[in-house]
């Protein structure tokens, strides 16, 4: 499958970013629109479930800390994959809203997701590829951040495009 990925021109940070020493993804609200994805063939998301060819939105989401996900993945940050036809409003959806939309993609009780690696685990230049410690293949991205409409640096991350975690 070919994946065409478009990221937003800026990620709006939440008000809590003012108090954070590192306003990266942790200062982005759950359900914030981060980009779009076009899949040309069968693609397996991070849990190994098939995502059919089509166009999808990518929204920021955090794996819940409810005890059900202990030891599943190294990092809690994901870009949650939702059908673009059903995700037509760019407003922040929150955790429940983005999970409800994403469940439509793979037909399970879990959302479809693409794992995010932090900068230190996504070495290399912008748009370079890498393999992380888990053997997953990723691409390095960087997105400008904004706080109250003003530039607030960038967030660099790796997006896993090949590899699965087992639950």
N, C-alpha and C positions, 0 to 999 in steps of 0.2 A: 504494500500500500504506500501511496505517497501522502504525506501530511503537509498541508499548507497551513502555516501558523501566522496569524496576525495578532500583534499585541496592541493594547490601547496606547494612545500617545502620552498618557500620564496616569499613574495610580494615585487616587486621592487618599491621603492618610487620614485616619480618624483623629478626633480631638485628643485622645490619649497619647498620641505621638509626641505631644509637647512634653510629656513627663518621661518619655522613654529615652534611654541613652542610645539605643540603636533602632530607629524607626524603620525597620525593614518590613517584611511581611507581617510581623507581629503587630504592626500599627495599621494594618489594612483590615477593614471590617469584613467579616465572613459574608460571602455572597456578593462581593464587589466584582463587577465585570472587569476581566483582565485581558480578554481577547476573543479571537474566533479561530476555529479549526475546520479545515475541509479535509475529509478523508476520501481517498479515491478507490480504496479496496478494503477488504476485511483487515481490521486493525485490532490488536488486543491491548486493552487498557491495563493499568498496573496490577489489577487482580486477575488478569488473564481472561476476562470476559470480552467477547467480540463486539466491537463497535462497527456497525454497518456503514457503508459509504454514505456520505452526506455532509451537511454543514452543521456545525455545533458552536455554541458559545463556550468560553472558558471563564469560570468564576473562581475566585479564591475561596478555599475552604480549609478548615482545620479538622483533623481526625479527632473525634471526641475522646476525652480522658474519662471514660466510664468503666474501665476495667476489661471491656470486651476486646480491646485492641492492643493489649500489652504484648510487646515483642514482635508485633506484626511488621512494622516498618521503622527505619532509623529516625525519620523525621515526620512531623505531623502535618506539614504543609502540602497542599495539593491544589492543582487546578482541576476543578470539577467540570465534567463534560456534560452539556445539556443540549437538547435539540433546539437549533436556532429558530425553527418555526414556532416553537412554544415559548421561547424566551425573547420577547419582543420589547421589553422595557429595561433600559439600562440602570434603573435604580438598584440600590443595594437590597438584596433579597434576604439576608440573614441565613443562618445555618439551615433552619427547617425549610425555607423557601427554595434554596439551591438544591438541597437533597431531594425534595419532592419533584422538581423538574428533572434532575439527573437520573432518577430511577427509571424514567421512560426510555433511556438510552439502551440499557442492558436487561431490563425487565426483571430486576431483582430488588430486594429490600435495601441494597447498598447503592450509593451513587457510583457512576463511572468516574474514574479519576486518572490524572497524570501526576505522578509524584514530583515534588520540587526538592532539589538539593540546594543547600546554602552555598554561598560563594566559596568557602574553604573546601567544599567537596565538589565544586564545579570549576576545576582549574582551567586556565587557558583564556584565550582572547574571545571576544564577542563572536558568536556564531560558530565557534569551534566545537568539535565533538570530543567526548571523553567517555571513559568507562569508570563507574564508581566502585567502591569496595564490595558492593553486592553483585557486581557483574552486570549492572544495568547500563545501557547506553543512553547518554544524554547530550543535549546541546546547550551551550552557554548563551544566555540572554541577559539583557539589561533593559530596564524600563525606567523612565523618569518618574519621580514622585512629586506630588504637590500637596501642600498643606494650606488650607484656606485660600486656594487659588494661586498660591505663590510657589515657585520652584523650591523643592526640598531634596535635591540630590537625586540619586538613582538607586535602584535595587538590582543587584546582579544575582543571578540564580541559574541553576541547571534544571532543565526540564527533561524528565526521563521519557524517552520515546520508544524504548524497547527493553523489556524485562518485566518480570512479575514478582509480586510478593504473595506468600501463601497464608491464608487465614484458616 
